Amino acid sequence: MKRILVPTDFSNNAYGALFYATRLFQDQECQFYILNTFDVDTPVLTSRINTTKGDLLYQELSNESQEKLTETLHSIVRDTEDLKHTFETISVSKKLTDTINKTIKSKNIDLVVMGTKGASGAKEVLIGSNTVKVINNIKDCAILVVPDEFDFKKPTEIAFATDFKCLYSIESLKPLLEIVSVFSSNIRIMHIHEKEKLDEIQEHNLKNLKENFKDYNYCIHWIPRFTQKAKLINEFIDEMNVDMLCMSKYKHSLIENITHEPVIKKIGFHTTIPFLVIPELS
């Protein structure tokens, strides 16, 4: 059974991400864990009176978290009556990324699914949100980011953007290939090249990737670098009618490269389709 963790701040975007995930894996039995973290931000407590105030605040926030989780649970159970999923809620007074990392280990999570923004924030902006903190701090689990107000559509065209600087194992590609297998997706390997030739390491990694994809429909697109990489990726998504974008996260990876571009720091990395981040397995 697939085990999926979905953090929520009770925004429509967070619920949309949860709903998308239930449809993406509609033909599988999945165990969903719906997580809400709340922060009791109180000063150092010195007196008994202040301690009482802190306890009351904790209880108030805890009750609110559990009540809203119950509402979310009832909604998603109602909206997925035709599916075989099961759901469990988790309410914790801890930091989001720390809690996600601990839950991944304790619940043996296969995938983390998040919306691109919370209850407030610019639509579609990925960088600068809780989502980015999660992408940057979660190392051993795939993450699926779902844009706000995104209606479910079968991912028949998936773009896999890579610089061929990482050696991909079948195990590390598993989150991508599971989706490809279910929907008979086409994999569009996208490489933005800045040099005329690949170096020896890139050639080796390309050969390895071809071997891993040999049982699937794939093609390779060589894109010359003439503008920001984020812009090229978004243009490729539009031109090829791509339904899902996938990248691998590792040190000095394309994701890191994109998020450090000057234009990205100003406007954020916009994603209009679901974005799957697969980790470099340790």
C-alpha positions in Angstrom: 0.0 0.0 0.0 1.3 3.4 -0.9 1.8 5.8 2.0 1.3 9.5 1.3 1.8 12.5 3.6 -0.1 15.7 2.9 0.7 18.7 5.1 -2.2 21.2 5.3 -2.8 24.7 6.6 -6.5 24.3 5.7 -6.3 26.5 2.7 -8.1 25.6 -0.5 -4.8 25.1 -2.2 -3.8 22.5 0.4 -7.1 20.6 0.0 -6.7 20.8 -3.8 -3.3 19.1 -3.5 -4.8 16.3 -1.3 -7.7 15.8 -3.8 -5.3 15.7 -6.7 -3.2 13.0 -5.0 -6.3 10.8 -4.4 -7.1 11.0 -8.1 -3.5 10.5 -9.3 -3.5 7.2 -7.4 -7.1 6.4 -7.8 -6.4 2.8 -8.9 -4.3 2.0 -5.9 -5.1 1.5 -2.2 -3.3 4.3 -0.5 -2.9 5.3 3.2 -3.0 9.1 3.4 -1.7 11.0 6.5 -3.1 14.6 6.7 -0.7 16.7 8.8 -1.2 20.0 10.4 1.5 21.7 12.5 0.9 24.7 14.7 3.4 26.9 16.5 2.9 28.1 20.1 5.0 31.2 19.8 5.3 32.3 23.4 8.2 34.2 25.1 10.4 32.5 27.7 7.9 31.6 30.5 9.1 32.7 33.9 6.1 33.0 36.2 3.2 30.7 37.0 0.7 33.1 35.4 2.6 33.2 32.1 2.9 29.4 32.2 -0.9 29.2 32.5 -1.3 31.5 29.5 1.1 29.4 27.5 -0.9 26.2 28.4 -4.2 27.9 27.4 -2.8 29.0 24.1 -1.4 25.5 23.3 -4.8 24.0 24.2 -6.7 26.5 22.0 -4.4 26.0 19.0 -4.5 22.2 19.5 -8.3 22.1 19.6 -8.5 24.3 16.5 -6.1 22.1 14.6 -7.9 18.9 15.5 -11.3 20.4 14.7 -10.2 21.6 11.3 -8.4 18.3 10.6 -11.7 16.5 11.4 -13.5 18.8 8.9 -10.8 18.1 6.2 -11.1 14.3 6.9 -14.9 14.3 6.5 -14.6 16.3 3.2 -12.0 14.1 1.6 -13.8 10.9 2.7 -17.0 12.2 1.1 -15.1 13.3 -2.1 -13.4 9.9 -2.5 -16.2 7.5 -1.7 -15.6 5.7 -5.0 -11.9 5.0 -4.1 -10.1 2.6 -1.8 -8.0 5.1 0.1 -7.8 5.3 3.9 -7.0 8.5 5.9 -5.5 9.4 9.2 -4.9 12.9 10.7 -1.9 14.1 12.6 -1.8 17.3 14.7 1.6 18.4 16.1 3.0 21.5 17.8 6.3 21.4 16.1 8.1 23.0 13.1 6.8 21.8 9.7 9.9 20.5 8.1 11.1 18.7 11.3 7.7 17.1 11.6 7.7 16.0 8.0 11.1 14.4 8.3 10.2 12.5 11.4 6.8 11.4 9.9 8.5 10.2 6.8 10.6 7.8 8.9 8.0 6.8 11.5 5.3 6.2 9.0 7.5 4.9 6.1 6.2 7.6 3.8 6.6 7.1 0.0 5.5 10.6 -1.1 4.9 14.0 0.3 2.2 16.1 -1.5 1.9 19.8 -1.0 0.2 22.9 -2.5 2.3 25.7 -3.9 1.1 28.3 -1.4 -0.8 28.6 1.9 -3.8 30.6 2.8 -2.0 33.8 1.7 0.6 34.4 -1.0 0.8 35.0 -4.7 -0.8 32.3 -6.9 1.6 29.8 -8.4 4.7 31.2 -6.7 6.9 28.3 -5.4 10.0 30.0 -4.1 9.7 31.8 -0.7 6.9 29.6 0.6 6.8 26.7 3.1 6.9 24.5 0.0 10.4 25.6 -0.8 11.6 24.9 2.8 10.2 21.4 2.4 11.9 20.9 -0.9 15.2 22.1 0.5 15.1 20.2 3.7 13.5 16.8 2.8 16.2 14.5 1.5 15.0 11.0 1.4 11.4 11.2 0.0 9.8 12.3 -3.3 7.7 15.5 -3.1 4.8 16.4 -5.4 3.9 20.1 -5.6 0.4 20.9 -6.9 -0.5 24.4 -8.1 -3.5 26.3 -6.8 -6.9 25.6 -8.4 -5.4 22.8 -10.6 -8.0 20.4 -11.9 -7.0 16.8 -12.1 -5.8 15.7 -15.6 -4.1 12.4 -16.4 -0.3 13.1 -16.8 0.1 11.6 -20.2 3.0 14.0 -21.0 5.7 14.3 -18.4 8.8 16.5 -18.8 12.0 15.2 -17.0 14.4 18.1 -16.9 18.0 17.1 -16.3 21.6 18.3 -16.7 22.9 14.7 -16.9 25.2 15.4 -13.9 23.6 12.8 -11.7 23.6 9.0 -12.0 20.0 7.9 -11.7 19.2 4.5 -10.3 16.0 2.6 -10.9 15.2 3.1 -7.2 15.6 6.9 -7.4 13.4 7.0 -10.5 10.7 4.9 -8.9 8.3 7.7 -8.0 8.3 8.9 -11.6 8.1 5.5 -13.2 5.2 4.4 -11.0 3.1 7.3 -12.4 4.4 6.7 -16.0 3.4 3.0 -15.7 -0.2 3.8 -14.5 -0.9 6.4 -17.2 1.3 5.1 -20.0 2.9 8.5 -20.0 5.4 9.8 -22.5 8.6 10.9 -20.8 10.1 14.0 -22.5 13.7 14.2 -21.3 14.7 17.9 -21.5 18.3 19.0 -21.5 19.3 22.6 -21.6 22.8 22.6 -23.0 25.4 25.3 -22.6 28.2 23.5 -24.3 28.3 21.8 -27.7 29.1 18.4 -26.2 28.4 16.5 -23.0 31.4 15.6 -20.9 32.3 12.0 -20.1 30.3 11.9 -16.9 27.2 13.4 -18.6 27.6 10.8 -21.5 27.7 8.0 -19.0 24.7 9.3 -17.1 22.7 9.7 -20.3 23.5 6.1 -21.3 22.4 4.9 -17.9 19.2 7.0 -18.1 18.3 5.5 -21.5 18.8 2.0 -20.0 16.5 2.8 -17.1 13.8 4.2 -19.5 14.2 1.4 -22.2 10.8 -0.1 -21.3 8.9 3.2 -21.4 8.0 5.7 -24.1 10.6 8.5 -24.0 12.3 11.0 -26.2 15.1 13.5 -25.7 14.9 17.3 -26.3 18.1 19.3 -26.6 17.4 22.9 -25.8 20.1 25.6 -26.4 20.6 28.0 -23.5 19.8 31.5 -24.5 17.8 32.8 -21.6 17.0 31.9 -18.0 16.5 28.1 -17.5 13.3 28.6 -15.6 11.8 30.5 -18.6 13.0 27.8 -21.0 11.3 25.1 -18.9 8.1 27.0 -18.7 8.1 27.6 -22.5 8.8 23.9 -23.1 5.8 23.0 -20.8 3.5 25.2 -22.9 4.8 24.1 -26.3 4.6 20.4 -25.5 1.4 20.5 -23.5 3.2 18.9 -20.6 1.0 17.7 -17.7 3.7 17.2 -15.1 7.3 18.4 -14.5 9.9 16.2 -12.8 13.4 17.0 -11.6 15.9 15.4 -9.4 17.2 17.2 -6.3 20.9 16.8 -5.4 23.8 19.1 -4.7 24.3 21.6 -7.5 21.3 20.2 -9.3 19.2 21.9 -11.9 16.6 22.8 -9.2 19.3 24.6 -7.2 20.6 26.2 -10.4 17.1 27.5 -11.3 16.3 28.9 -7.9 19.5 30.9 -7.8 18.9 32.7 -11.1 18.5 36.5 -10.5 15.0 36.6 -12.1 13.8 33.8 -9.8 14.9 35.6 -6.7 12.7 38.5 -7.8 9.5 36.8 -9.1 9.7 33.2 -7.8 9.6 29.9 -9.7 6.1 29.7 -11.2 4.7 26.3 -11.8 1.4 25.9 -13.6 1.4 22.1 -13.5 2.2 19.5 -10.8 5.9 19.4 -10.0 7.5 16.1 -8.9 10.9 16.4 -7.1 12.7 13.1 -6.7 15.6 12.8 -4.3 19.1 11.5 -4.8 18.9 8.4 -2.6 21.5 8.3 0.2 
